[in-house]
Amino acid sequence: MSKIIISSGFSGETKRVKYVYADDKTLTVTSEYITVGDPPELIISDLNSGNSTVIENVTNVPSDFFCDKYDYDSGTWTKRSDWNDAWDS
């Protein structure tokens, strides 16, 4: 299973999947940023508690996941209609 981070505060990106992590990865969400790992491995400075959502126990991550390629809503992944597959190669 996985944890996903969805942006919810950027214009037009209310359900855009930004990151996917294993469920055992520690994610700490604050009003300023998201810290990945314990000890911290990465600080995501453009996402925070005001503009993102962490969803846990996701079981159906697409095998071709790439940041910004999919939107996620209640268990359903939808590839962006304007996505160019050359972007993730």
Backbone as a printed PyTorch tensor [residue, N CA C, xyz], in Angstrom:
tensor([[[  0.8250,  -1.1740,   0.0000],
         [  0.0000,   0.0000,   0.0000],
         [  0.8730,   1.2430,   0.0000]],

        [[  0.2590,   2.3510,  -0.3740],
         [  1.0060,   3.5920,  -0.5350],
         [  0.3040,   4.7650,   0.1320]],

        [[  1.0830,   5.8220,   0.3190],
         [  0.5690,   7.1260,   0.7120],
         [  0.7520,   8.0300,  -0.4910]],

        [[ -0.2330,   8.8780,  -0.7590],
         [ -0.0790,   9.8370,  -1.8400],
         [ -0.2800,  11.2430,  -1.2930]],

        [[  0.4000,  12.1900,  -1.9130],
         [  0.2320,  13.5970,  -1.5700],
         [ -0.4480,  14.2610,  -2.7570]],

        [[ -1.5900,  14.8720,  -2.4760],
         [ -2.3840,  15.5370,  -3.5040],
         [ -2.3380,  17.0350,  -3.2680]],

        [[ -2.1160,  17.8100,  -4.3350],
         [ -2.1930,  19.2570,  -4.1880],
         [ -3.6480,  19.6710,  -4.2290]],

        [[ -4.0140,  20.5990,  -3.3700],
         [ -5.3960,  21.0490,  -3.3200],
         [ -5.5140,  22.5610,  -3.2970]],

        [[ -4.4050,  23.2470,  -3.4280],
         [ -4.4640,  24.6920,  -3.3260],
         [ -3.9910,  25.4480,  -4.5410]],

        [[ -3.4780,  24.7330,  -5.5370],
         [ -3.0030,  25.4000,  -6.7340],
         [ -4.1390,  25.5380,  -7.7340]],

        [[ -4.1360,  26.5760,  -8.4870],
         [ -5.1940,  26.8210,  -9.4670],
         [ -5.3470,  25.6460, -10.4240]],

        [[ -6.5420,  25.0780, -10.4870],
         [ -6.8190,  23.9800, -11.4040],
         [ -6.2820,  22.6350, -10.9730]],

        [[ -5.6670,  22.5640,  -9.8180],
         [ -5.0570,  21.3150,  -9.3560],
         [ -5.6580,  20.8740,  -8.0310]],

        [[ -6.9390,  20.6470,  -7.9920],
         [ -7.5760,  20.3230,  -6.7260],
         [ -7.3670,  18.8810,  -6.3030]],

        [[ -6.9760,  18.0110,  -7.2190],
         [ -6.7850,  16.6000,  -6.8770],
         [ -5.5540,  16.0160,  -7.5760]],

        [[ -4.5940,  16.8500,  -7.9170],
         [ -3.4030,  16.4290,  -8.6530],
         [ -2.4360,  15.7000,  -7.7440]],

        [[ -2.0360,  14.4890,  -8.1350],
         [ -1.1150,  13.6880,  -7.3320],
         [  0.3180,  14.1580,  -7.5970]],

        [[  0.9690,  14.5580,  -6.5200],
         [  2.3380,  15.0640,  -6.6090],
         [  3.3830,  14.0140,  -6.2540]],

        [[  3.1040,  13.2270,  -5.2060],
         [  4.0830,  12.2530,  -4.7210],
         [  3.3840,  10.9670,  -4.3040]],

        [[  4.1250,   9.8610,  -4.4090],
         [  3.6780,   8.5600,  -3.9210],
         [  4.8080,   7.9840,  -3.0700]],

        [[  4.4490,   7.5270,  -1.8700],
         [  5.4100,   6.9120,  -0.9600],
         [  4.8300,   5.6240,  -0.3970]],

        [[  5.6990,   4.7420,   0.0640],
         [  5.2520,   3.5270,   0.7530],
         [  4.5470,   3.9380,   2.0410]],

        [[  3.5790,   3.1410,   2.4580],
         [  2.8160,   3.4580,   3.6650],
         [  3.6790,   3.5730,   4.9130]],

        [[  4.8320,   2.9060,   4.9370],
         [  5.6680,   2.9900,   6.1300],
         [  6.5850,   4.2130,   6.1410]],

        [[  6.5300,   5.0350,   5.0970],
         [  7.3300,   6.2660,   5.0510],
         [  6.6620,   7.3200,   5.9320]],

        [[  7.4310,   7.9730,   6.7790],
         [  6.9070,   9.0150,   7.6540],
         [  6.7500,  10.3160,   6.8660]],

        [[  5.5490,  10.8890,   6.9030],
         [  5.2810,  12.1950,   6.3080],
         [  4.7700,  13.1030,   7.4160]],

        [[  5.4280,  14.2240,   7.6100],
         [  5.0180,  15.1910,   8.6250],
         [  4.5600,  16.4520,   7.9150]],

        [[  3.2690,  16.7570,   8.0610],
         [  2.6770,  17.8990,   7.3740],
         [  2.4980,  19.0300,   8.3790]],

        [[  3.0530,  20.1970,   8.0590],
         [  2.8910,  21.3760,   8.9070],
         [  2.2870,  22.5000,   8.0790]],

        [[  2.0720,  23.6260,   8.7020],
         [  1.5280,  24.7830,   7.9860],
         [  2.5550,  25.4110,   7.0530]],

        [[  3.8080,  24.9790,   7.1410],
         [  4.8710,  25.5450,   6.3120],
         [  5.3600,  24.6110,   5.2040]],

        [[  5.3940,  23.3010,   5.4610],
         [  5.9540,  22.3540,   4.4930],
         [  5.6090,  20.9230,   4.8820]],

        [[  6.0570,  19.9750,   4.0390],
         [  5.9260,  18.5490,   4.3350],
         [  7.3330,  17.9730,   4.4280]],

        [[  7.5940,  17.2560,   5.5190],
         [  8.8760,  16.5850,   5.6890],
         [  8.6740,  15.1010,   5.3990]],

        [[  9.5640,  14.5460,   4.5890],
         [  9.5150,  13.1340,   4.2120],
         [ 10.6390,  12.4140,   4.9330]],

        [[ 10.2740,  11.3490,   5.6530],
         [ 11.2650,  10.5330,   6.3420],
         [ 11.5200,  10.9790,   7.7650]],

        [[ 12.0540,  10.0530,   8.5460],
         [ 12.4460,  10.3200,   9.9260],
         [ 13.6800,   9.4930,  10.2250]],

        [[ 14.8770,  10.0760,  10.1430],
         [ 15.1580,  11.5020,  10.0050],
         [ 14.7860,  12.0230,   8.6170]],

        [[ 14.6110,  13.3500,   8.4970],
         [ 14.1730,  13.9420,   7.2320],
         [ 15.1120,  13.6320,   6.0630]],

        [[ 14.4940,  13.1920,   4.9550],
         [ 15.2120,  12.9260,   3.7080],
         [ 14.9420,  14.0270,   2.6900]],

        [[ 13.7650,  14.6490,   2.8240],
         [ 13.3210,  15.6510,   1.8520],
         [ 12.3430,  16.5810,   2.5400]],

        [[ 12.4300,  17.8620,   2.2210],
         [ 11.4330,  18.8330,   2.6530],
         [ 10.7580,  19.3680,   1.4060]],

        [[  9.4400,  19.1890,   1.3370],
         [  8.6610,  19.6680,   0.2010],
         [  8.1320,  21.0430,   0.6040]],

        [[  8.7920,  22.0860,   0.1300],
         [  8.5060,  23.4330,   0.6260],
         [  7.3130,  24.1070,  -0.0390]],

        [[  6.8420,  23.5720,  -1.1700],
         [  5.7010,  24.2110,  -1.8330],
         [  4.3630,  23.5630,  -1.4850]],

        [[  4.3910,  22.5070,  -0.6620],
         [  3.1540,  21.8640,  -0.2030],
         [  3.1180,  21.9040,   1.3210]],

        [[  1.9130,  22.0890,   1.8760],
         [  1.7590,  22.1940,   3.3210],
         [  0.3290,  21.8300,   3.6950]],

        [[ -0.0220,  22.0070,   4.9630],
         [ -1.3630,  21.6310,   5.4240],
         [ -2.4680,  22.4730,   4.7950]],

        [[ -2.1270,  23.6150,   4.2510],
         [ -3.1280,  24.4730,   3.6440],
         [ -3.4080,  24.2140,   2.1810]],

        [[ -2.5050,  23.4920,   1.5080],
         [ -2.6940,  23.2980,   0.0660],
         [ -2.4710,  21.8570,  -0.4010]],

        [[ -2.5040,  20.9220,   0.5310],
         [ -2.2980,  19.5270,   0.1390],
         [ -3.0280,  18.5860,   1.0900]],

        [[ -3.1640,  17.3370,   0.6360],
         [ -3.8030,  16.2920,   1.4280],
         [ -2.9790,  15.0200,   1.2860]],

        [[ -2.7720,  14.3210,   2.3980],
         [ -2.1120,  13.0170,   2.3730],
         [ -3.1970,  11.9540,   2.5010]],

        [[ -3.1900,  11.0000,   1.5870],
         [ -4.1340,   9.8860,   1.6280],
         [ -3.3280,   8.6160,   1.8250]],

        [[ -3.6940,   7.8320,   2.8330],
         [ -2.9780,   6.5990,   3.1570],
         [ -3.7390,   5.3780,   2.6630]],

        [[ -3.0370,   4.2500,   2.6270],
         [ -3.6090,   2.9450,   2.2660],
         [ -4.1580,   2.9080,   0.8450]],

        [[ -3.4790,   3.5610,  -0.0610],
         [ -3.8620,   3.5340,  -1.4720],
         [ -3.2780,   2.2650,  -2.0870]],

        [[ -4.1160,   1.4870,  -2.7550],
         [ -3.6680,   0.1870,  -3.2650],
         [ -3.5420,   0.1240,  -4.7810]],

        [[ -4.0020,   1.1260,  -5.4880],
         [ -4.0770,   1.0080,  -6.9410],
         [ -3.2750,   2.0720,  -7.6800]],

        [[ -2.0480,   2.3490,  -7.2350],
         [ -1.2050,   3.3390,  -7.9000],
         [ -0.8620,   2.8450,  -9.3150]],

        [[ -1.0920,   3.6650, -10.3280],
         [ -0.7670,   3.2380, -11.6990],
         [  0.7260,   2.9210, -11.8450]],

        [[  1.0340,   1.8940, -12.6040],
         [  2.4290,   1.4900, -12.7850],
         [  3.2440,   2.5520, -13.5200]],

        [[  2.5710,   3.4320, -14.2600],
         [  3.2760,   4.4860, -14.9890],
         [  3.1420,   5.8450, -14.2960]],

        [[  2.9460,   5.8280, -12.9550],
         [  2.8020,   7.0870, -12.2150],
         [  3.9830,   7.9990, -12.4710]],

        [[  3.6960,   9.2770, -12.6330],
         [  4.6890,  10.3380, -12.7510],
         [  4.0510,  11.5750, -12.1340]],

        [[  4.8150,  12.3740, -11.4300],
         [  4.2990,  13.5690, -10.7720],
         [  3.4700,  14.4210, -11.7350]],

        [[  2.2770,  14.8070, -11.3030],
         [  1.3520,  15.6670, -12.0610],
         [  0.6160,  14.9640, -13.1960]],

        [[  0.8810,  13.6880, -13.4330],
         [  0.2540,  12.9800, -14.5440],
         [ -1.1910,  12.5930, -14.2470]],

        [[ -1.4950,  12.3600, -12.9730],
         [ -2.8200,  11.8540, -12.5990],
         [ -3.4940,  12.7410, -11.5620]],

        [[ -4.8130,  12.7340, -11.6060],
         [ -5.6460,  13.2500, -10.5340],
         [ -6.2080,  12.0320,  -9.8090]],

        [[ -6.5160,  12.2040,  -8.5210],
         [ -7.0300,  11.1080,  -7.6960],
         [ -8.2580,  11.5940,  -6.9520]],

        [[ -9.3330,  10.8250,  -7.0470],
         [-10.5660,  11.1990,  -6.3620],
         [-11.2810,   9.9340,  -5.8900]],

        [[-11.3350,   9.7550,  -4.5880],
         [-12.0760,   8.6430,  -3.9750],
         [-11.7200,   7.2820,  -4.5670]],

        [[-10.4350,   7.0310,  -4.7490],
         [ -9.9810,   5.7360,  -5.2440],
         [ -9.8290,   5.6430,  -6.7500]],

        [[-10.2240,   6.6750,  -7.4660],
         [-10.1450,   6.6580,  -8.9280],
         [ -9.0070,   7.5480,  -9.4150]],

        [[ -8.1430,   6.9660, -10.2420],
         [ -7.0440,   7.6940, -10.8720],
         [ -7.4810,   8.0950, -12.2750]],

        [[ -7.2630,   9.3570, -12.6250],
         [ -7.6090,   9.8470, -13.9530],
         [ -6.4010,  10.5510, -14.5470]],

        [[ -5.9490,  10.0440, -15.6930],
         [ -4.8170,  10.6700, -16.3700],
         [ -5.2610,  12.0210, -16.9250]],

        [[ -4.4350,  13.0370, -16.7620],
         [ -4.7490,  14.3660, -17.2810],
         [ -4.9810,  14.3040, -18.7850]],

        [[ -6.0030,  14.9640, -19.2320],
         [ -6.3180,  14.9590, -20.6740],
         [ -5.2590,  15.6890, -21.4810]],

        [[ -4.5370,  16.6090, -20.8680],
         [ -3.5020,  17.3660, -21.5840],
         [ -2.0970,  16.8030, -21.3640]],

        [[ -2.0120,  15.5780, -20.8000],
         [ -0.7030,  14.9780, -20.5230],
         [ -0.0550,  14.5000, -21.8140]],

        [[  1.2240,  14.8090, -21.9750],
         [  2.0280,  14.3520, -23.0990],
         [  2.9450,  13.2520, -22.5730]],

        [[  2.8020,  12.0350, -23.0750],
         [  3.5900,  10.9100, -22.5540],
         [  5.0910,  11.1160, -22.6850]],

        [[  5.5460,  12.0040, -23.5430],
         [  6.9780,  12.2950, -23.6710],
         [  7.5110,  12.9740, -22.3980]],

        [[  6.6380,  13.5920, -21.6170],
         [  7.0630,  14.2840, -20.3980],
         [  7.6180,  13.3360, -19.3560]],

        [[  7.1750,  12.0870, -19.3410],
         [  7.6380,  11.1730, -18.3040],
         [  8.6730,  10.1630, -18.8070]],

        [[  9.2790,  10.4580, -19.8930],
         [ 10.3240,   9.5450, -20.4000],
         [ 11.6980,  10.1310, -20.2250]]])
